[in-house]
Amino acid sequence: MTSTLYQQIQQFYDASSGLWEQVWGEHMHHGYYGPDGNLKKERRQAQIDLIEELLDWAGAPSETQISEPYSILDVGCGIGGSTLYLTEKFSSVAGNNFRLDDEVDRNFSRSPGQSKTETRITATGITLSPVQANRAKERAKIAGLESKVNFLVADALNMPFPDNSFDLVWSLESGEHMPDKIKFLQECYRVLKPGGTLILATWCHRPVGETAGELTDAERKELAEIYRVYALPYVISLPEYEEITRSLPFKNIRTADWSKAVAPFWDIVIDSAFTPSAIWGLLTSGWTTIQAALALSLMSRGYQSGLIRFGLICAVK
């Protein structure tokens, strides 16, 4: 990854992650609103539902089916939302903290004396942001999971892991940041154990080609603005991702477009971005974060027009 892009991504998330957690919580990704995007849900519940729906779609083993030890890599882990959720889920922790009922602990802490079933589930999260990695470590300690998880500042195009290290490589909305999509998928393949599963969800643009037509100048301009605001090098279409995946020795490759299912997320975020507390947080987070908030409507319009897509890939090594 180029040093300039690396720094842009790092600075973007160093500046914005604290505000995101304060206003929207620990999960820094889309929510799931049903196949047609018409289900009304609390935002955090929708984000958790996205994780569960992805696992179900990919045919990932349930917590009762996992053959231990089982190791997870979360590529682009943010402040550890998915990493800790998956670790807790697959560890079969009794009375876990992810319920959205009246007893939910919004700070992700376990009640004193809460029992848990010890398992040999481990997880590693990588991010370019030292701020995110440090906050993820804090949250792991609060959750009592510090012995099971590890968070590193690392480049996903040059992962610091041996070949055949992980049973599950999970990448939830990080592929769009990769300047070399081929190298990214090669690295995911390399660190997977034989028989291990890749689950990837990423921002895409609409398919192009003879049937769909190439991107128009207006579409390219719209994408360029999204790239600028969110520190993205470029995005590609889901068919292009599939082509790259099939060029590698993956098996059981499947793809899906969940754009309709996640599109309502952006309007919900917009509605909550301009409360007094959120506005104050924006003002204290710096211009980069303010620009990202002001550009939320770009993503909403992108989904409405069909330019922006939410692509899924599942494959086995």
C-alpha positions as CSV (number, residue, x, y, z in Angstrom):
1,M,0.0,0.0,0.0
2,T,1.4,3.4,-0.9
3,S,2.6,5.5,2.0
4,T,0.4,8.4,1.0
5,L,-2.8,6.3,0.9
6,Y,-1.7,4.5,4.1
7,Q,-1.4,7.8,5.8
8,Q,-4.8,9.1,4.5
9,I,-6.6,6.0,5.7
10,Q,-4.9,6.1,9.0
11,Q,-5.6,9.8,9.6
12,F,-9.2,9.4,8.5
13,Y,-9.9,6.6,11.1
14,D,-7.7,8.1,13.8
15,A,-9.8,11.3,13.6
16,S,-13.3,9.8,13.1
17,S,-13.4,6.5,15.1
18,G,-14.0,8.1,18.5
19,L,-16.9,10.1,17.2
20,W,-18.4,7.1,15.4
21,E,-18.3,5.1,18.6
22,Q,-19.7,7.9,20.6
23,V,-22.7,8.5,18.3
24,W,-23.2,5.2,16.5
25,G,-21.5,2.5,18.6
26,E,-18.8,-0.1,18.1
27,H,-19.9,-1.5,14.7
28,M,-18.5,0.5,11.8
29,H,-20.4,-1.0,8.9
30,H,-23.8,-1.2,7.2
31,G,-26.9,-2.7,8.7
32,Y,-29.2,-5.4,7.3
33,Y,-32.9,-4.4,6.7
34,G,-34.2,-7.5,5.1
35,P,-33.7,-8.8,1.5
36,D,-35.7,-5.8,0.1
37,G,-34.5,-3.3,2.6
38,N,-38.0,-2.6,3.9
39,L,-37.7,-3.9,7.5
40,K,-37.7,-1.2,10.3
41,K,-34.9,-1.8,12.8
42,E,-32.9,-0.1,15.5
43,R,-29.6,0.7,13.8
44,R,-27.3,-1.3,16.1
45,Q,-29.6,-4.4,15.7
46,A,-29.4,-4.0,12.0
47,Q,-25.6,-4.0,12.1
48,I,-25.6,-7.1,14.3
49,D,-28.1,-8.7,11.9
50,L,-25.7,-8.1,9.0
51,I,-23.0,-10.1,10.8
52,E,-25.4,-13.0,11.5
53,E,-26.9,-12.9,8.0
54,L,-23.4,-13.0,6.4
55,L,-22.5,-16.0,8.5
56,D,-25.7,-17.8,7.6
57,W,-25.3,-16.9,3.9
58,A,-21.7,-18.2,3.8
59,G,-22.6,-21.4,5.6
60,A,-20.1,-20.6,8.4
61,P,-20.1,-23.2,11.2
62,S,-22.2,-22.4,14.2
63,E,-20.6,-22.1,17.7
64,T,-21.7,-25.7,18.4
65,Q,-20.1,-27.1,15.2
66,I,-16.7,-25.5,15.4
67,S,-13.8,-27.9,15.6
68,E,-11.3,-26.4,18.0
69,P,-9.0,-24.7,18.0
70,Y,-10.5,-22.1,15.6
71,S,-8.8,-18.9,14.5
72,I,-10.3,-15.8,13.0
73,L,-8.7,-12.9,11.2
74,D,-10.7,-9.7,10.9
75,V,-9.2,-7.6,8.1
76,G,-10.0,-4.0,8.7
77,C,-11.2,-4.5,12.2
78,G,-12.1,-1.0,13.2
79,I,-12.4,-0.7,17.0
80,G,-13.1,-4.5,17.2
81,G,-16.8,-4.6,16.8
82,S,-17.0,-7.7,14.5
83,T,-13.8,-9.3,16.0
84,L,-15.2,-9.3,19.5
85,Y,-18.7,-10.3,18.4
86,L,-17.4,-13.3,16.4
87,T,-15.1,-14.3,19.3
88,E,-17.9,-14.2,21.8
89,K,-20.3,-15.9,19.5
90,F,-18.0,-18.8,18.6
91,S,-16.8,-19.2,22.2
92,S,-20.3,-20.0,23.2
93,V,-20.2,-17.5,26.1
94,A,-23.2,-17.9,28.4
95,G,-25.4,-14.9,28.7
96,N,-23.5,-12.9,26.1
97,N,-23.7,-9.2,25.8
98,F,-25.0,-8.8,22.3
99,R,-28.7,-9.0,23.0
100,L,-30.6,-5.9,22.3
101,D,-33.0,-6.3,25.2
102,D,-33.3,-4.2,28.4
103,E,-30.2,-5.8,29.8
104,V,-27.9,-5.0,27.0
105,D,-24.6,-3.5,28.1
106,R,-23.8,-0.7,25.7
107,N,-20.2,-0.6,26.9
108,F,-19.7,-4.2,26.0
109,S,-18.8,-5.2,29.6
110,R,-19.6,-8.5,31.3
111,S,-21.4,-8.6,34.6
112,P,-19.3,-9.6,37.6
113,G,-19.2,-13.3,38.1
114,Q,-20.8,-14.1,34.7
115,S,-19.9,-17.6,33.7
116,K,-18.4,-18.6,30.4
117,T,-17.4,-21.8,28.7
118,E,-13.7,-21.8,28.0
119,T,-12.9,-22.6,24.4
120,R,-9.9,-22.4,22.2
121,I,-11.3,-19.7,19.9
122,T,-8.8,-17.0,19.0
123,A,-9.2,-13.9,16.8
124,T,-6.8,-11.3,15.4
125,G,-7.9,-7.9,14.1
126,I,-5.8,-5.7,11.8
127,T,-6.2,-2.0,11.0
128,L,-4.1,0.8,9.7
129,S,-5.2,3.1,12.6
130,P,-3.3,3.0,15.9
131,V,-6.2,4.8,17.5
132,Q,-8.6,2.0,16.4
133,A,-6.2,-0.8,17.5
134,N,-5.7,0.7,20.9
135,R,-9.4,1.2,21.4
136,A,-10.1,-2.3,20.3
137,K,-7.6,-3.6,22.9
138,E,-9.4,-1.6,25.6
139,R,-12.8,-3.0,24.6
140,A,-11.4,-6.6,24.6
141,K,-10.1,-6.1,28.1
142,I,-13.5,-4.6,29.2
143,A,-15.2,-7.7,27.7
144,G,-12.8,-10.1,29.4
145,L,-11.6,-11.4,26.0
146,E,-8.1,-10.1,26.1
147,S,-6.7,-13.6,26.3
148,K,-8.6,-14.6,23.1
149,V,-8.0,-11.6,20.8
150,N,-5.2,-9.6,19.5
151,F,-5.2,-6.3,17.6
152,L,-2.4,-5.1,15.4
153,V,-1.6,-2.2,13.1
154,A,-0.8,-3.9,9.9
155,D,-1.1,-3.6,6.1
156,A,-3.6,-6.0,4.6
157,L,-1.5,-6.2,1.4
158,N,1.4,-7.5,3.4
159,M,0.0,-9.3,6.4
160,P,2.5,-10.3,9.1
161,F,1.3,-13.9,9.4
162,P,2.6,-17.2,8.1
163,D,0.8,-19.1,5.4
164,N,-2.1,-21.3,6.5
165,S,-2.8,-19.4,9.8
166,F,-6.6,-18.9,10.0
167,D,-9.8,-20.9,9.7
168,L,-11.9,-17.8,8.9
169,V,-10.8,-14.6,7.1
170,W,-13.5,-12.0,7.7
171,S,-13.4,-8.7,5.7
172,L,-16.4,-6.5,6.4
173,E,-16.1,-3.3,4.3
174,S,-12.3,-3.0,4.0
175,G,-11.8,-4.2,0.4
176,E,-12.8,-0.7,-0.9
177,H,-9.6,0.7,0.8
178,M,-7.3,-1.7,-0.9
179,P,-5.2,-0.1,-3.8
180,D,-4.5,-3.6,-5.2
181,K,-7.5,-5.8,-5.1
182,I,-5.6,-8.8,-6.6
183,K,-2.9,-8.6,-4.0
184,F,-5.5,-8.3,-1.2
185,L,-7.3,-11.5,-2.2
186,Q,-4.0,-13.2,-2.7
187,E,-3.1,-12.4,0.9
188,C,-6.5,-13.5,2.1
189,Y,-5.9,-16.8,0.4
190,R,-2.4,-17.2,1.6
191,V,-3.2,-16.8,5.3
192,L,-6.2,-19.1,5.2
193,K,-5.7,-22.7,6.3
194,P,-6.7,-25.4,3.8
195,G,-10.4,-25.8,4.2
196,G,-10.7,-22.3,5.7
197,T,-13.4,-19.8,4.6
198,L,-13.2,-16.3,3.3
199,I,-16.2,-14.0,3.9
200,L,-15.9,-10.7,2.3
201,A,-18.4,-7.8,2.0
202,T,-17.3,-4.6,0.2
203,W,-18.4,-1.5,-1.5
204,C,-18.6,-1.9,-5.3
205,H,-19.8,0.1,-8.2
206,R,-22.4,-1.2,-10.6
207,P,-21.4,-3.9,-13.2
208,V,-20.0,-2.6,-16.4
209,G,-19.6,-4.1,-19.9
210,E,-21.6,-4.7,-23.1
211,T,-24.9,-5.1,-21.3
212,A,-24.6,-2.6,-18.5
213,G,-22.5,-0.1,-20.4
214,E,-19.3,1.6,-19.1
215,L,-19.4,4.2,-16.3
216,T,-20.5,7.6,-17.5
217,D,-18.5,10.7,-16.8
218,A,-21.1,11.8,-14.3
219,E,-20.8,8.4,-12.5
220,R,-17.0,8.6,-12.5
221,K,-17.2,12.2,-11.0
222,E,-19.6,10.9,-8.3
223,L,-17.3,8.0,-7.4
224,A,-14.2,10.3,-7.4
225,E,-15.9,12.5,-4.7
226,I,-16.7,9.4,-2.6
227,Y,-13.1,8.2,-3.0
228,R,-11.8,11.6,-1.9
229,V,-13.9,11.9,1.2
230,Y,-13.6,8.3,2.4
231,A,-9.9,7.8,1.6
232,L,-10.5,5.1,-1.1
233,P,-8.2,4.4,-4.0
234,Y,-11.0,3.1,-6.2
235,V,-13.8,0.4,-6.1
236,I,-14.6,-2.3,-8.7
237,S,-17.7,-4.2,-9.6
238,L,-18.7,-7.5,-8.0
239,P,-18.2,-9.4,-11.2
240,E,-14.6,-8.1,-11.2
241,Y,-14.1,-9.3,-7.7
242,E,-15.5,-12.7,-8.7
243,E,-13.1,-12.8,-11.6
244,I,-10.1,-12.2,-9.3
245,T,-11.3,-14.8,-6.8
246,R,-11.7,-17.4,-9.5
247,S,-8.2,-16.7,-10.7
248,L,-7.0,-18.0,-7.4
249,P,-7.2,-21.7,-6.2
250,F,-10.3,-21.0,-4.1
251,K,-13.2,-23.5,-4.2
252,N,-17.0,-23.2,-3.6
253,I,-17.0,-19.5,-4.7
254,R,-20.3,-17.7,-4.3
255,T,-21.2,-14.0,-4.7
256,A,-24.3,-11.9,-3.9
257,D,-25.4,-8.4,-4.2
258,W,-27.1,-7.1,-1.0
259,S,-27.4,-3.5,-2.1
260,K,-31.2,-3.4,-1.4
261,A,-30.7,-5.0,2.0
262,V,-28.2,-2.4,3.3
263,A,-29.2,0.8,1.4
264,P,-31.5,2.2,4.2
265,F,-28.5,2.4,6.5
266,W,-27.2,5.7,5.1
267,D,-30.4,7.6,5.6
268,I,-30.6,6.4,9.1
269,V,-27.1,7.5,9.8
270,I,-27.9,10.9,8.2
271,D,-30.9,11.3,10.5
272,S,-28.7,10.7,13.6
273,A,-25.6,12.7,12.4
274,F,-27.0,16.1,13.1
275,T,-28.1,15.9,16.7
276,P,-26.6,18.4,19.1
277,S,-24.1,15.9,20.5
278,A,-23.1,14.6,17.1
279,I,-22.6,18.1,15.8
280,W,-20.4,19.0,18.7
281,G,-18.4,15.9,18.2
282,L,-18.0,16.7,14.5
283,L,-16.7,20.2,15.3
284,T,-14.1,18.8,17.7
285,S,-13.1,15.9,15.3
286,G,-11.6,18.0,12.6
287,W,-12.3,18.9,8.9
288,T,-11.8,15.4,7.5
289,T,-14.5,14.0,9.7
290,I,-16.8,16.9,9.0
291,Q,-16.4,16.3,5.2
292,A,-17.2,12.6,5.7
293,A,-20.4,13.6,7.5
294,L,-21.4,16.1,5.0
295,A,-20.9,13.5,2.2
296,L,-23.2,10.9,3.7
297,S,-25.8,11.8,1.2
298,L,-23.4,10.8,-1.6
299,M,-23.6,7.2,-0.5
300,S,-27.4,7.4,-0.1
301,R,-27.8,8.8,-3.6
302,G,-25.3,6.2,-5.0
303,Y,-27.5,3.4,-3.7
304,Q,-30.7,5.0,-5.0
305,S,-29.2,5.4,-8.5
306,G,-27.7,1.9,-8.5
307,L,-24.1,3.2,-8.9
308,I,-23.0,2.0,-5.5
309,R,-23.4,-1.7,-4.7
310,F,-22.8,-3.9,-1.7
311,G,-21.0,-7.0,-2.9
312,L,-20.4,-10.3,-1.1
313,I,-17.9,-13.1,-1.7
314,C,-17.6,-16.4,0.0
315,A,-14.9,-18.9,-0.9
316,V,-13.0,-21.9,0.6
317,K,-9.3,-22.6,0.3
